[in-house]
Amino acid sequence: MTSALGYAIAGALLVAMGLAAMLLHHHLVRRLIAFNIMGGGVFLVLLGLAPGHGEQADPVAQALILTGIVVAVAATGLALALARRLHQAGGDVRLDHPSSREDDDDQK
Amino acid sequence: MRVVAHRLIVAGCTVVGLALVYAVVNVQGPAPDLALAVSGALAESGVSHPVTAVLLNFRAYDTLLEVAVMLVAPLVAAALPTTAPAPAKPTNDPVLQALAAVAVPLALLLAIYLLLIGASRSGGAFHAAAVLAGALVLLQLATGRSLPAWLTPTRQQPLLILGLALFCAVGWLSLLLGGYFLGYPPAWAGVMILVIESGLTLSLALALWRLMP
């Protein structure tokens, strides 16, 4: 098994872990972190599957990932601004119904 | 009920993860060797670093739209009504202020270096903009102010749009010069990419800075 394939497998596992965390947590900042972990996994898969020449990785894959990172940063910043606005409006950063908040993240 | 739901989620995501690993390991057929195509056309790209050539020349459309995303995100964030403007809180931390006094000028220098080195090595507008935005954040945390007072959010807008506007202008210029949109003539490609990247550095740094809550 080449190291590149190892990166791709690690990326696939990160996507699954991020997906689980995104579904399990209700706190929006935790979901945002999970979203970023999923994104990191996708980048690892992209780079791991791109054909490389020894030390030199595929420049097209690198450029695509760089583009993806910048867009992910923009999306994260916008999501944080939205979460902060939600916090200002209601004092909370969860999206679930108020009645189901008693048994939430903290008691898992 | 919630415990069952959680177990279902964990089980489902485990299945998804295993399926993804199976798919990644069993990718069929050799991928097209784009690295060879890039190195073959590198001479007429205007830069000598393959990643910069892909970003700013061969796949410039991707980067153009990415810059548009980086313009829209801070504008949408600014459109959110805030109940109270975030008060600038200087920390008065002497360690932080001493660090800022040393690190901010170095960061400015590093940003210029990263911008210029992008043509031949790893670097470029995005790296330079990230360093620049980091310097602004450090300045804000250490002293409570960063951008000059006359640069109000309204007056920042031309600077925010500068990168995308320059990118489009250079794209149309290459169309007028007889090529196609964003298809720079090889003789001018190096200069055009440097112009685009210089504008992008300022605009992206400002966009990143404005996204900081």
Chai-1 contact restraints between the chains, C-beta under 6 A:
chainA,res_idxA,chainB,res_idxB,connection_type,confidence,min_distance_angstrom,max_distance_angstrom,comment,restraint_id
A,A8,B,V24,contact,1.0,0.0,6.0,A-B,restraint_1
A,I9,B,V21,contact,1.0,0.0,6.0,A-B,restraint_2
A,I9,B,V24,contact,1.0,0.0,6.0,A-B,restraint_3
A,A12,B,L20,contact,1.0,0.0,6.0,A-B,restraint_4
A,A12,B,V21,contact,1.0,0.0,6.0,A-B,restraint_5
A,A12,B,V24,contact,1.0,0.0,6.0,A-B,restraint_6
A,L13,B,G17,contact,1.0,0.0,6.0,A-B,restraint_7
A,V15,B,L20,contact,1.0,0.0,6.0,A-B,restraint_8
A,A16,B,C13,contact,1.0,0.0,6.0,A-B,restraint_9
A,A16,B,V16,contact,1.0,0.0,6.0,A-B,restraint_10
A,A16,B,G17,contact,1.0,0.0,6.0,A-B,restraint_11
A,L19,B,C13,contact,1.0,0.0,6.0,A-B,restraint_12
A,A20,B,V10,contact,1.0,0.0,6.0,A-B,restraint_13
A,A20,B,C13,contact,1.0,0.0,6.0,A-B,restraint_14
A,L23,B,I9,contact,1.0,0.0,6.0,A-B,restraint_15
A,L24,B,I9,contact,1.0,0.0,6.0,A-B,restraint_16
A,L49,B,V27,contact,1.0,0.0,6.0,A-B,restraint_17
A,P51,B,A31,contact,1.0,0.0,6.0,A-B,restraint_18
A,P51,B,D33,contact,1.0,0.0,6.0,A-B,restraint_19
A,H53,B,A35,contact,1.0,0.0,6.0,A-B,restraint_20
A,D58,B,L34,contact,1.0,0.0,6.0,A-B,restraint_21
A,D58,B,A35,contact,1.0,0.0,6.0,A-B,restraint_22
A,P59,B,V38,contact,1.0,0.0,6.0,A-B,restraint_23
A,P59,B,P50,contact,1.0,0.0,6.0,A-B,restraint_24
A,P59,B,V51,contact,1.0,0.0,6.0,A-B,restraint_25
A,P59,B,V54,contact,1.0,0.0,6.0,A-B,restraint_26
A,V60,B,L34,contact,1.0,0.0,6.0,A-B,restraint_27
A,V60,B,V54,contact,1.0,0.0,6.0,A-B,restraint_28
A,Q62,B,V51,contact,1.0,0.0,6.0,A-B,restraint_29
A,A63,B,V51,contact,1.0,0.0,6.0,A-B,restraint_30
A,A63,B,V54,contact,1.0,0.0,6.0,A-B,restraint_31
A,A63,B,L55,contact,1.0,0.0,6.0,A-B,restraint_32
A,T67,B,D62,contact,1.0,0.0,6.0,A-B,restraint_33
A,T67,B,E66,contact,1.0,0.0,6.0,A-B,restraint_34
A,V70,B,E66,contact,1.0,0.0,6.0,A-B,restraint_35
A,V70,B,F126,contact,1.0,0.0,6.0,A-B,restraint_36
A,V71,B,E66,contact,1.0,0.0,6.0,A-B,restraint_37
A,V71,B,V69,contact,1.0,0.0,6.0,A-B,restraint_38
A,A74,B,V69,contact,1.0,0.0,6.0,A-B,restraint_39
A,A74,B,M70,contact,1.0,0.0,6.0,A-B,restraint_40
A,A74,B,A73,contact,1.0,0.0,6.0,A-B,restraint_41
A,G77,B,A73,contact,1.0,0.0,6.0,A-B,restraint_42
A,G77,B,L211,contact,1.0,0.0,6.0,A-B,restraint_43
A,L78,B,A73,contact,1.0,0.0,6.0,A-B,restraint_44
A,L78,B,V76,contact,1.0,0.0,6.0,A-B,restraint_45
A,L78,B,A77,contact,1.0,0.0,6.0,A-B,restraint_46
A,L80,B,P213,contact,1.0,0.0,6.0,A-B,restraint_47
A,A81,B,A77,contact,1.0,0.0,6.0,A-B,restraint_48
A,A81,B,L80,contact,1.0,0.0,6.0,A-B,restraint_49
A,R84,B,P213,contact,1.0,0.0,6.0,A-B,restraint_50
A,R85,B,L80,contact,1.0,0.0,6.0,A-B,restraint_51
A,Q88,B,T83,contact,1.0,0.0,6.0,A-B,restraint_52
